[in-house]
Amino acid sequence: MLAFRVMLGLILIILSAYTGKVLSTDGLTLFQVFFGDMAKLQWPGQFNLDFMFMLSLSAVWVAWRSRFSAKGIGLAVLAFFLGSAFLGVYLMILSFQPGATGKSILIGTDRE
């Protein structure tokens, strides 16, 4: 579990630094650039489409893990729009729950 937490911590630190730098140079142009690249039907757009599908899978997993409760759907929206920033924090919190195991993190404690 320690290696998993270290990896999550590194992801959050690196992503935060990178995002801060991009925000300082490009501002809040994410959606314009993201969907603009997709509209061009070139490799950057293909990567963005693939990434958007991964965000969708992450969001569905978060909602499923919470049995599609209102809380789970709210968390799923955060998972979709915040990506690894959300998922890193979410998984870190789950890893510190009493008795946390890989299985409980993946499927939830009420499904074991």
mmCIF file of the C-alpha atoms, coordinates in Angstrom:
data_MODEL
# 
_entry.id   MODEL 
# 
loop_
_atom_site.group_PDB 
_atom_site.id 
_atom_site.type_symbol 
_atom_site.label_atom_id 
_atom_site.label_alt_id 
_atom_site.label_comp_id 
_atom_site.label_asym_id 
_atom_site.label_entity_id 
_atom_site.label_seq_id 
_atom_site.pdbx_PDB_ins_code 
_atom_site.Cartn_x 
_atom_site.Cartn_y 
_atom_site.Cartn_z 
_atom_site.occupancy 
_atom_site.B_iso_or_equiv 
_atom_site.pdbx_formal_charge 
_atom_site.auth_seq_id 
_atom_site.auth_comp_id 
_atom_site.auth_asym_id 
_atom_site.auth_atom_id 
_atom_site.pdbx_PDB_model_num 
ATOM 1   C CA . MET A 1 1   ? 0.000   0.000  0.000   1.00 0.00 ? 1   MET A CA 1 
ATOM 2   C CA . LEU A 1 2   ? 2.949   2.316  0.698   1.00 0.00 ? 2   LEU A CA 1 
ATOM 3   C CA . ALA A 1 3   ? 4.196   2.108  -2.907  1.00 0.00 ? 3   ALA A CA 1 
ATOM 4   C CA . PHE A 1 4   ? 0.682   2.873  -4.150  1.00 0.00 ? 4   PHE A CA 1 
ATOM 5   C CA . ARG A 1 5   ? 0.434   5.938  -1.895  1.00 0.00 ? 5   ARG A CA 1 
ATOM 6   C CA . VAL A 1 6   ? 3.878   7.154  -2.970  1.00 0.00 ? 6   VAL A CA 1 
ATOM 7   C CA . MET A 1 7   ? 2.865   6.806  -6.625  1.00 0.00 ? 7   MET A CA 1 
ATOM 8   C CA . LEU A 1 8   ? -0.365  8.746  -5.993  1.00 0.00 ? 8   LEU A CA 1 
ATOM 9   C CA . GLY A 1 9   ? 1.565   11.448 -4.156  1.00 0.00 ? 9   GLY A CA 1 
ATOM 10  C CA . LEU A 1 10  ? 4.046   11.792 -7.034  1.00 0.00 ? 10  LEU A CA 1 
ATOM 11  C CA . ILE A 1 11  ? 1.214   11.965 -9.561  1.00 0.00 ? 11  ILE A CA 1 
ATOM 12  C CA . LEU A 1 12  ? -0.487  14.731 -7.578  1.00 0.00 ? 12  LEU A CA 1 
ATOM 13  C CA . ILE A 1 13  ? 2.714   16.741 -7.097  1.00 0.00 ? 13  ILE A CA 1 
ATOM 14  C CA . ILE A 1 14  ? 3.825   16.483 -10.741 1.00 0.00 ? 14  ILE A CA 1 
ATOM 15  C CA . LEU A 1 15  ? 0.330   17.141 -12.111 1.00 0.00 ? 15  LEU A CA 1 
ATOM 16  C CA . SER A 1 16  ? -0.144  20.151 -9.824  1.00 0.00 ? 16  SER A CA 1 
ATOM 17  C CA . ALA A 1 17  ? 3.174   21.687 -10.863 1.00 0.00 ? 17  ALA A CA 1 
ATOM 18  C CA . TYR A 1 18  ? 2.515   21.074 -14.546 1.00 0.00 ? 18  TYR A CA 1 
ATOM 19  C CA . THR A 1 19  ? -1.037  22.431 -14.329 1.00 0.00 ? 19  THR A CA 1 
ATOM 20  C CA . GLY A 1 20  ? 0.170   25.521 -12.474 1.00 0.00 ? 20  GLY A CA 1 
ATOM 21  C CA . LYS A 1 21  ? 2.727   26.238 -15.179 1.00 0.00 ? 21  LYS A CA 1 
ATOM 22  C CA . VAL A 1 22  ? 0.192   25.783 -17.996 1.00 0.00 ? 22  VAL A CA 1 
ATOM 23  C CA . LEU A 1 23  ? -2.355  27.991 -16.211 1.00 0.00 ? 23  LEU A CA 1 
ATOM 24  C CA . SER A 1 24  ? 0.249   30.723 -15.768 1.00 0.00 ? 24  SER A CA 1 
ATOM 25  C CA . THR A 1 25  ? 1.192   30.721 -19.454 1.00 0.00 ? 25  THR A CA 1 
ATOM 26  C CA . ASP A 1 26  ? -2.049  29.760 -21.258 1.00 0.00 ? 26  ASP A CA 1 
ATOM 27  C CA . GLY A 1 27  ? -4.816  30.668 -18.816 1.00 0.00 ? 27  GLY A CA 1 
ATOM 28  C CA . LEU A 1 28  ? -8.160  28.880 -18.736 1.00 0.00 ? 28  LEU A CA 1 
ATOM 29  C CA . THR A 1 29  ? -8.301  27.844 -22.394 1.00 0.00 ? 29  THR A CA 1 
ATOM 30  C CA . LEU A 1 30  ? -8.582  24.107 -21.717 1.00 0.00 ? 30  LEU A CA 1 
ATOM 31  C CA . PHE A 1 31  ? -11.907 23.379 -23.409 1.00 0.00 ? 31  PHE A CA 1 
ATOM 32  C CA . GLN A 1 32  ? -11.157 25.551 -26.426 1.00 0.00 ? 32  GLN A CA 1 
ATOM 33  C CA . VAL A 1 33  ? -7.849  23.765 -27.026 1.00 0.00 ? 33  VAL A CA 1 
ATOM 34  C CA . PHE A 1 34  ? -9.155  20.294 -26.085 1.00 0.00 ? 34  PHE A CA 1 
ATOM 35  C CA . PHE A 1 35  ? -12.177 20.303 -28.393 1.00 0.00 ? 35  PHE A CA 1 
ATOM 36  C CA . GLY A 1 36  ? -10.393 22.385 -31.040 1.00 0.00 ? 36  GLY A CA 1 
ATOM 37  C CA . ASP A 1 37  ? -7.785  19.655 -31.391 1.00 0.00 ? 37  ASP A CA 1 
ATOM 38  C CA . MET A 1 38  ? -10.518 17.022 -31.653 1.00 0.00 ? 38  MET A CA 1 
ATOM 39  C CA . ALA A 1 39  ? -12.276 18.997 -34.398 1.00 0.00 ? 39  ALA A CA 1 
ATOM 40  C CA . LYS A 1 40  ? -9.091  18.949 -36.510 1.00 0.00 ? 40  LYS A CA 1 
ATOM 41  C CA . LEU A 1 41  ? -9.189  15.112 -36.732 1.00 0.00 ? 41  LEU A CA 1 
ATOM 42  C CA . GLN A 1 42  ? -5.447  14.770 -36.166 1.00 0.00 ? 42  GLN A CA 1 
ATOM 43  C CA . TRP A 1 43  ? -3.307  12.927 -33.606 1.00 0.00 ? 43  TRP A CA 1 
ATOM 44  C CA . PRO A 1 44  ? -3.657  15.468 -30.775 1.00 0.00 ? 44  PRO A CA 1 
ATOM 45  C CA . GLY A 1 45  ? -7.437  15.217 -31.176 1.00 0.00 ? 45  GLY A CA 1 
ATOM 46  C CA . GLN A 1 46  ? -7.288  11.408 -31.236 1.00 0.00 ? 46  GLN A CA 1 
ATOM 47  C CA . PHE A 1 47  ? -5.367  11.489 -27.960 1.00 0.00 ? 47  PHE A CA 1 
ATOM 48  C CA . ASN A 1 48  ? -7.938  13.879 -26.456 1.00 0.00 ? 48  ASN A CA 1 
ATOM 49  C CA . LEU A 1 49  ? -10.813 11.635 -27.553 1.00 0.00 ? 49  LEU A CA 1 
ATOM 50  C CA . ASP A 1 50  ? -9.092  8.589  -26.062 1.00 0.00 ? 50  ASP A CA 1 
ATOM 51  C CA . PHE A 1 51  ? -8.419  10.535 -22.846 1.00 0.00 ? 51  PHE A CA 1 
ATOM 52  C CA . MET A 1 52  ? -12.056 11.668 -22.668 1.00 0.00 ? 52  MET A CA 1 
ATOM 53  C CA . PHE A 1 53  ? -13.143 8.022  -22.882 1.00 0.00 ? 53  PHE A CA 1 
ATOM 54  C CA . MET A 1 54  ? -10.734 7.149  -20.041 1.00 0.00 ? 54  MET A CA 1 
ATOM 55  C CA . LEU A 1 55  ? -12.256 9.973  -17.996 1.00 0.00 ? 55  LEU A CA 1 
ATOM 56  C CA . SER A 1 56  ? -15.694 8.517  -18.750 1.00 0.00 ? 56  SER A CA 1 
ATOM 57  C CA . LEU A 1 57  ? -14.621 5.051  -17.579 1.00 0.00 ? 57  LEU A CA 1 
ATOM 58  C CA . SER A 1 58  ? -13.177 6.563  -14.403 1.00 0.00 ? 58  SER A CA 1 
ATOM 59  C CA . ALA A 1 59  ? -16.423 8.433  -13.743 1.00 0.00 ? 59  ALA A CA 1 
ATOM 60  C CA . VAL A 1 60  ? -18.553 5.324  -14.312 1.00 0.00 ? 60  VAL A CA 1 
ATOM 61  C CA . TRP A 1 61  ? -16.321 3.317  -11.951 1.00 0.00 ? 61  TRP A CA 1 
ATOM 62  C CA . VAL A 1 62  ? -16.622 5.951  -9.209  1.00 0.00 ? 62  VAL A CA 1 
ATOM 63  C CA . ALA A 1 63  ? -20.415 6.041  -9.611  1.00 0.00 ? 63  ALA A CA 1 
ATOM 64  C CA . TRP A 1 64  ? -20.641 2.205  -9.683  1.00 0.00 ? 64  TRP A CA 1 
ATOM 65  C CA . ARG A 1 65  ? -18.422 1.877  -6.597  1.00 0.00 ? 65  ARG A CA 1 
ATOM 66  C CA . SER A 1 66  ? -20.905 4.115  -4.753  1.00 0.00 ? 66  SER A CA 1 
ATOM 67  C CA . ARG A 1 67  ? -23.856 2.141  -6.164  1.00 0.00 ? 67  ARG A CA 1 
ATOM 68  C CA . PHE A 1 68  ? -24.919 5.135  -8.276  1.00 0.00 ? 68  PHE A CA 1 
ATOM 69  C CA . SER A 1 69  ? -26.011 7.034  -5.174  1.00 0.00 ? 69  SER A CA 1 
ATOM 70  C CA . ALA A 1 70  ? -26.389 10.817 -5.330  1.00 0.00 ? 70  ALA A CA 1 
ATOM 71  C CA . LYS A 1 71  ? -22.985 11.129 -3.674  1.00 0.00 ? 71  LYS A CA 1 
ATOM 72  C CA . GLY A 1 72  ? -21.497 8.675  -6.180  1.00 0.00 ? 72  GLY A CA 1 
ATOM 73  C CA . ILE A 1 73  ? -22.900 10.572 -9.150  1.00 0.00 ? 73  ILE A CA 1 
ATOM 74  C CA . GLY A 1 74  ? -21.544 13.833 -7.742  1.00 0.00 ? 74  GLY A CA 1 
ATOM 75  C CA . LEU A 1 75  ? -18.130 12.227 -7.308  1.00 0.00 ? 75  LEU A CA 1 
ATOM 76  C CA . ALA A 1 76  ? -18.362 10.834 -10.849 1.00 0.00 ? 76  ALA A CA 1 
ATOM 77  C CA . VAL A 1 77  ? -18.857 14.334 -12.244 1.00 0.00 ? 77  VAL A CA 1 
ATOM 78  C CA . LEU A 1 78  ? -15.735 15.427 -10.363 1.00 0.00 ? 78  LEU A CA 1 
ATOM 79  C CA . ALA A 1 79  ? -13.863 12.379 -11.681 1.00 0.00 ? 79  ALA A CA 1 
ATOM 80  C CA . PHE A 1 80  ? -14.795 13.254 -15.261 1.00 0.00 ? 80  PHE A CA 1 
ATOM 81  C CA . PHE A 1 81  ? -13.902 16.943 -15.110 1.00 0.00 ? 81  PHE A CA 1 
ATOM 82  C CA . LEU A 1 82  ? -10.913 16.830 -12.745 1.00 0.00 ? 82  LEU A CA 1 
ATOM 83  C CA . GLY A 1 83  ? -9.304  13.606 -13.998 1.00 0.00 ? 83  GLY A CA 1 
ATOM 84  C CA . SER A 1 84  ? -6.158  12.434 -12.220 1.00 0.00 ? 84  SER A CA 1 
ATOM 85  C CA . ALA A 1 85  ? -6.277  15.340 -9.777  1.00 0.00 ? 85  ALA A CA 1 
ATOM 86  C CA . PHE A 1 86  ? -9.565  13.996 -8.399  1.00 0.00 ? 86  PHE A CA 1 
ATOM 87  C CA . LEU A 1 87  ? -8.751  10.312 -8.768  1.00 0.00 ? 87  LEU A CA 1 
ATOM 88  C CA . GLY A 1 88  ? -5.403  10.666 -7.001  1.00 0.00 ? 88  GLY A CA 1 
ATOM 89  C CA . VAL A 1 89  ? -6.980  12.333 -3.979  1.00 0.00 ? 89  VAL A CA 1 
ATOM 90  C CA . TYR A 1 90  ? -9.965  9.931  -4.003  1.00 0.00 ? 90  TYR A CA 1 
ATOM 91  C CA . LEU A 1 91  ? -7.742  6.853  -4.084  1.00 0.00 ? 91  LEU A CA 1 
ATOM 92  C CA . MET A 1 92  ? -5.412  8.292  -1.448  1.00 0.00 ? 92  MET A CA 1 
ATOM 93  C CA . ILE A 1 93  ? -8.380  8.858  0.894   1.00 0.00 ? 93  ILE A CA 1 
ATOM 94  C CA . LEU A 1 94  ? -9.667  5.334  0.230   1.00 0.00 ? 94  LEU A CA 1 
ATOM 95  C CA . SER A 1 95  ? -6.226  3.868  0.929   1.00 0.00 ? 95  SER A CA 1 
ATOM 96  C CA . PHE A 1 96  ? -6.255  5.363  4.430   1.00 0.00 ? 96  PHE A CA 1 
ATOM 97  C CA . GLN A 1 97  ? -9.652  3.909  5.364   1.00 0.00 ? 97  GLN A CA 1 
ATOM 98  C CA . PRO A 1 98  ? -9.399  1.372  8.214   1.00 0.00 ? 98  PRO A CA 1 
ATOM 99  C CA . GLY A 1 99  ? -8.610  -2.082 6.822   1.00 0.00 ? 99  GLY A CA 1 
ATOM 100 C CA . ALA A 1 100 ? -8.124  -0.796 3.269   1.00 0.00 ? 100 ALA A CA 1 
ATOM 101 C CA . THR A 1 101 ? -6.994  -3.406 0.771   1.00 0.00 ? 101 THR A CA 1 
ATOM 102 C CA . GLY A 1 102 ? -6.637  -3.360 -2.985  1.00 0.00 ? 102 GLY A CA 1 
ATOM 103 C CA . LYS A 1 103 ? -9.937  -5.204 -3.231  1.00 0.00 ? 103 LYS A CA 1 
ATOM 104 C CA . SER A 1 104 ? -11.822 -2.831 -0.930  1.00 0.00 ? 104 SER A CA 1 
ATOM 105 C CA . ILE A 1 105 ? -10.447 0.178  -2.786  1.00 0.00 ? 105 ILE A CA 1 
ATOM 106 C CA . LEU A 1 106 ? -11.460 -1.266 -6.148  1.00 0.00 ? 106 LEU A CA 1 
ATOM 107 C CA . ILE A 1 107 ? -14.953 -2.573 -5.371  1.00 0.00 ? 107 ILE A CA 1 
ATOM 108 C CA . GLY A 1 108 ? -15.884 -0.957 -2.057  1.00 0.00 ? 108 GLY A CA 1 
ATOM 109 C CA . THR A 1 109 ? -16.213 -2.490 1.375   1.00 0.00 ? 109 THR A CA 1 
ATOM 110 C CA . ASP A 1 110 ? -19.913 -3.337 1.021   1.00 0.00 ? 110 ASP A CA 1 
ATOM 111 C CA . ARG A 1 111 ? -19.266 -5.645 -1.973  1.00 0.00 ? 111 ARG A CA 1 
ATOM 112 C CA . GLU A 1 112 ? -16.641 -7.875 -0.358  1.00 0.00 ? 112 GLU A CA 1 
# 
